[in-house]
């Protein structure tokens, strides 16, 4: 029994989800610090940037690469997709915990930065898988693009008569 392969549409949904969570996290940062009258530096300030850059823009780029090189539907792509998403989730989640504790003036447990580091490792594994897959696709011979069909004589006549 094989695992379900990730499709191109999953990259679109991931990009869209990261766009929404990125915008919402920026709103949360602004409101949470305002409610707590916090004016210092906090990890919350960069969560929306990470979500928009690594998440939304990252998956929009992957979507374009997938359209060009047919990456999705493969085991490597599926592994990339889940490792990369897990890395973003863990990293941004720990940034959120760290940031909220900073705003609330609580101590940040040593496990929080360690978990954020684990998130970065997951991101790195995902990116390595993506580059391995891209490298394999670049080694493949170029596929002939199907040529557009010649228009029928009726279509040609309609096109010239409408001019």
Buried (B, 14 or more C-beta within 10 A) or exposed (E): EEEEEBBBEBBBEBBBBBBEBBBEBBEBBEEBBEEEEBEEEBBBBBBBEBBBEBBBBBBBEBBEBBEEBBBBEBEBBBBBBBBBBBBBBBBBBBBBBBBBBBBEEEEBEEEBEEBBEBBBEBBEBBBEBBEEBBEEBEEEEEEEEEEEEEEEEEEEEEEEEEE
